[in-house]
């Protein structure tokens, strides 16, 4: 508990020292227009990525449904064979 308190006090003193030593009128490192441009580019990249994900998801969904349609007829053929085995067991009993 003591290291936490000491760390908090040291952090507060460091922040106070930095605030006093820095000049009041610091020029902004990044202009507001460039921040807006970065936001717009990030938004466009996010939309593009989500659109790509949506299209690939739709293609995968379509592929899986086609695969499922191909598997269903194969299981339909196997079902009558499995139904005849219980009938044979009933006749044996």
N, C-alpha and C positions, 0 to 999 in steps of 0.2 A: 504494500500500500504506500509506503514511503517513497519508493522510486517513482510511482505515478504522480505523487504530489510534487516531488522535486522536478520531474519532467514538465509538468504543467506550469510551474513557476518559471522554469528556464525558458519555456516557449513563450510565455507572456512577456518576459523581459526582453527576449530577442525581438519580438514583434514591436515592442515599444521603441527599442533602439533603432530598428530599421525605419520606422515611421518618422522618427525625429531626424535621422541622418539623410533621408531622401528629400530632394527639393519638392516643394508643393506643386509646381506646375510642370509635371513630367509630360513630354510629348507622347502621344499615343503611339505604340509600336505598330498597330495595324489600324488603318483607317476604317471608318464605318462602311464605306462602299465596298471595300474588299471583303469585309465580313459578310455583307449581303450576297456578294458574288459566291463566296465559299458556301454559304447556306443554300443558295440556288443550285449549285453544282452537286452538293451532297444530296439534296432532295431529288434531283434528276437521276443520280446514280442509284439511289434507293428505289425509286420507281422502276428504273430499268431492271435492277436485280430482282425485284418482286415480280415483274412481268415475265422475266425469263423463268423464274421458279414456277409461276403459274402455268406457263406453256409446257414446261417439262413434266410437271405433275399431271397435266391433262393427257399428254402423250403416254405416260406410264400407266395411267388409269385405263386408257383405251387399249394398250397392249395387254394389260392384265385381264380385261374383260374378254378380249379375243382369245387369250390363252384359256380362260375359264370355259368359253364356249367349245373349244377343242377338247377339253378334258371331260366335259359332261357327256358327250356321246360315248366315250370310252367306258365311263362308269355305268352308263345305261346298258351296255352290252354285258358287262360283268354282273349286273344285278340279277337277270334271269337265271344265270348259272348258280348263283348263291341261293336263289329261291328253290331250285330243284333239290338241293342237298337236304334241306329240312323235310321235304316231302318224302324222300327216301328214308330218312330216319323215322318218320312217323309210320311208314309201311313196315319197317323192320320191327317196330315195337308192338 
